[in-house]
């Protein structure tokens, strides 16, 4: 399935470059739907780990004082 999607996406890119009219609105909506599904899936699968990572970054930033030196 991933190979089919990859082939489909590369075909869309080729058509976008070769056609003057570009992609149809339907194809844009399909791509937007796929992207949204991937983002939702990633956040669902890794959400807790991402939350811990972001909290670690926030804690680290909270420990910094003063302006950065160059």
Biotite code that builds the C-alpha atoms (Angstrom):
import biotite.structure as struc

atoms = struc.array([
    struc.Atom([0.000, 0.000, 0.000], chain_id="A", res_id=1, res_name="UNK", atom_name="CA", element="C"),
    struc.Atom([2.833, 2.396, 0.830], chain_id="A", res_id=2, res_name="UNK", atom_name="CA", element="C"),
    struc.Atom([4.409, 1.719, -2.556], chain_id="A", res_id=3, res_name="UNK", atom_name="CA", element="C"),
    struc.Atom([1.094, 2.483, -4.274], chain_id="A", res_id=4, res_name="UNK", atom_name="CA", element="C"),
    struc.Atom([0.701, 5.731, -2.340], chain_id="A", res_id=5, res_name="UNK", atom_name="CA", element="C"),
    struc.Atom([4.285, 6.701, -3.099], chain_id="A", res_id=6, res_name="UNK", atom_name="CA", element="C"),
    struc.Atom([3.737, 6.020, -6.797], chain_id="A", res_id=7, res_name="UNK", atom_name="CA", element="C"),
    struc.Atom([0.496, 7.982, -6.731], chain_id="A", res_id=8, res_name="UNK", atom_name="CA", element="C"),
    struc.Atom([2.136, 10.965, -5.056], chain_id="A", res_id=9, res_name="UNK", atom_name="CA", element="C"),
    struc.Atom([5.096, 10.967, -7.442], chain_id="A", res_id=10, res_name="UNK", atom_name="CA", element="C"),
    struc.Atom([2.661, 10.771, -10.362], chain_id="A", res_id=11, res_name="UNK", atom_name="CA", element="C"),
    struc.Atom([0.769, 13.768, -8.967], chain_id="A", res_id=12, res_name="UNK", atom_name="CA", element="C"),
    struc.Atom([3.994, 15.769, -8.716], chain_id="A", res_id=13, res_name="UNK", atom_name="CA", element="C"),
    struc.Atom([4.931, 14.864, -12.303], chain_id="A", res_id=14, res_name="UNK", atom_name="CA", element="C"),
    struc.Atom([1.477, 15.874, -13.547], chain_id="A", res_id=15, res_name="UNK", atom_name="CA", element="C"),
    struc.Atom([1.644, 19.115, -11.591], chain_id="A", res_id=16, res_name="UNK", atom_name="CA", element="C"),
    struc.Atom([4.882, 20.073, -13.321], chain_id="A", res_id=17, res_name="UNK", atom_name="CA", element="C"),
    struc.Atom([3.736, 18.998, -16.782], chain_id="A", res_id=18, res_name="UNK", atom_name="CA", element="C"),
    struc.Atom([0.200, 20.409, -16.819], chain_id="A", res_id=19, res_name="UNK", atom_name="CA", element="C"),
    struc.Atom([-0.455, 24.100, -16.985], chain_id="A", res_id=20, res_name="UNK", atom_name="CA", element="C"),
    struc.Atom([-3.722, 23.802, -15.075], chain_id="A", res_id=21, res_name="UNK", atom_name="CA", element="C"),
    struc.Atom([-2.132, 21.998, -12.119], chain_id="A", res_id=22, res_name="UNK", atom_name="CA", element="C"),
    struc.Atom([-3.909, 19.599, -9.806], chain_id="A", res_id=23, res_name="UNK", atom_name="CA", element="C"),
    struc.Atom([-7.644, 19.363, -9.500], chain_id="A", res_id=24, res_name="UNK", atom_name="CA", element="C"),
    struc.Atom([-9.296, 20.458, -6.278], chain_id="A", res_id=25, res_name="UNK", atom_name="CA", element="C"),
    struc.Atom([-10.280, 16.860, -5.589], chain_id="A", res_id=26, res_name="UNK", atom_name="CA", element="C"),
    struc.Atom([-6.667, 15.747, -5.677], chain_id="A", res_id=27, res_name="UNK", atom_name="CA", element="C"),
    struc.Atom([-5.686, 18.543, -3.313], chain_id="A", res_id=28, res_name="UNK", atom_name="CA", element="C"),
    struc.Atom([-8.420, 17.408, -0.932], chain_id="A", res_id=29, res_name="UNK", atom_name="CA", element="C"),
    struc.Atom([-7.169, 13.805, -1.112], chain_id="A", res_id=30, res_name="UNK", atom_name="CA", element="C"),
    struc.Atom([-3.635, 14.936, -0.306], chain_id="A", res_id=31, res_name="UNK", atom_name="CA", element="C"),
    struc.Atom([-4.895, 17.120, 2.537], chain_id="A", res_id=32, res_name="UNK", atom_name="CA", element="C"),
    struc.Atom([-6.879, 14.186, 3.907], chain_id="A", res_id=33, res_name="UNK", atom_name="CA", element="C"),
    struc.Atom([-3.840, 11.899, 3.744], chain_id="A", res_id=34, res_name="UNK", atom_name="CA", element="C"),
    struc.Atom([-1.657, 14.475, 5.456], chain_id="A", res_id=35, res_name="UNK", atom_name="CA", element="C"),
    struc.Atom([-4.247, 15.043, 8.161], chain_id="A", res_id=36, res_name="UNK", atom_name="CA", element="C"),
    struc.Atom([-4.565, 11.295, 8.748], chain_id="A", res_id=37, res_name="UNK", atom_name="CA", element="C"),
    struc.Atom([-0.781, 10.948, 9.080], chain_id="A", res_id=38, res_name="UNK", atom_name="CA", element="C"),
    struc.Atom([-0.563, 13.822, 11.566], chain_id="A", res_id=39, res_name="UNK", atom_name="CA", element="C"),
    struc.Atom([-3.461, 12.485, 13.644], chain_id="A", res_id=40, res_name="UNK", atom_name="CA", element="C"),
    struc.Atom([-1.946, 9.006, 13.576], chain_id="A", res_id=41, res_name="UNK", atom_name="CA", element="C"),
    struc.Atom([1.484, 10.247, 14.643], chain_id="A", res_id=42, res_name="UNK", atom_name="CA", element="C"),
    struc.Atom([0.084, 12.314, 17.491], chain_id="A", res_id=43, res_name="UNK", atom_name="CA", element="C"),
    struc.Atom([-2.078, 9.394, 18.607], chain_id="A", res_id=44, res_name="UNK", atom_name="CA", element="C"),
    struc.Atom([0.817, 6.931, 18.540], chain_id="A", res_id=45, res_name="UNK", atom_name="CA", element="C"),
    struc.Atom([3.521, 9.184, 19.931], chain_id="A", res_id=46, res_name="UNK", atom_name="CA", element="C"),
    struc.Atom([1.503, 11.834, 21.752], chain_id="A", res_id=47, res_name="UNK", atom_name="CA", element="C"),
    struc.Atom([2.557, 10.863, 25.264], chain_id="A", res_id=48, res_name="UNK", atom_name="CA", element="C"),
    struc.Atom([6.221, 10.634, 24.301], chain_id="A", res_id=49, res_name="UNK", atom_name="CA", element="C"),
    struc.Atom([6.030, 13.957, 22.449], chain_id="A", res_id=50, res_name="UNK", atom_name="CA", element="C"),
    struc.Atom([4.408, 15.564, 25.473], chain_id="A", res_id=51, res_name="UNK", atom_name="CA", element="C"),
    struc.Atom([7.236, 14.338, 27.692], chain_id="A", res_id=52, res_name="UNK", atom_name="CA", element="C"),
    struc.Atom([9.821, 15.574, 25.196], chain_id="A", res_id=53, res_name="UNK", atom_name="CA", element="C"),
    struc.Atom([8.203, 19.013, 24.896], chain_id="A", res_id=54, res_name="UNK", atom_name="CA", element="C"),
    struc.Atom([7.974, 19.265, 28.691], chain_id="A", res_id=55, res_name="UNK", atom_name="CA", element="C"),
    struc.Atom([11.690, 18.474, 28.911], chain_id="A", res_id=56, res_name="UNK", atom_name="CA", element="C"),
    struc.Atom([12.459, 21.253, 26.449], chain_id="A", res_id=57, res_name="UNK", atom_name="CA", element="C"),
    struc.Atom([10.241, 23.655, 28.379], chain_id="A", res_id=58, res_name="UNK", atom_name="CA", element="C"),
    struc.Atom([11.986, 22.760, 31.637], chain_id="A", res_id=59, res_name="UNK", atom_name="CA", element="C"),
    struc.Atom([15.393, 23.251, 30.015], chain_id="A", res_id=60, res_name="UNK", atom_name="CA", element="C"),
    struc.Atom([14.378, 26.625, 28.562], chain_id="A", res_id=61, res_name="UNK", atom_name="CA", element="C"),
    struc.Atom([13.126, 27.640, 31.994], chain_id="A", res_id=62, res_name="UNK", atom_name="CA", element="C"),
    struc.Atom([16.589, 27.097, 33.432], chain_id="A", res_id=63, res_name="UNK", atom_name="CA", element="C"),
    struc.Atom([18.252, 29.489, 30.973], chain_id="A", res_id=64, res_name="UNK", atom_name="CA", element="C"),
    struc.Atom([18.975, 33.000, 32.191], chain_id="A", res_id=65, res_name="UNK", atom_name="CA", element="C"),
    struc.Atom([20.078, 36.083, 30.342], chain_id="A", res_id=66, res_name="UNK", atom_name="CA", element="C"),
    struc.Atom([20.526, 36.707, 26.666], chain_id="A", res_id=67, res_name="UNK", atom_name="CA", element="C"),
    struc.Atom([22.454, 34.202, 24.576], chain_id="A", res_id=68, res_name="UNK", atom_name="CA", element="C"),
    struc.Atom([26.071, 35.112, 23.916], chain_id="A", res_id=69, res_name="UNK", atom_name="CA", element="C"),
    struc.Atom([27.491, 35.121, 20.416], chain_id="A", res_id=70, res_name="UNK", atom_name="CA", element="C"),
])
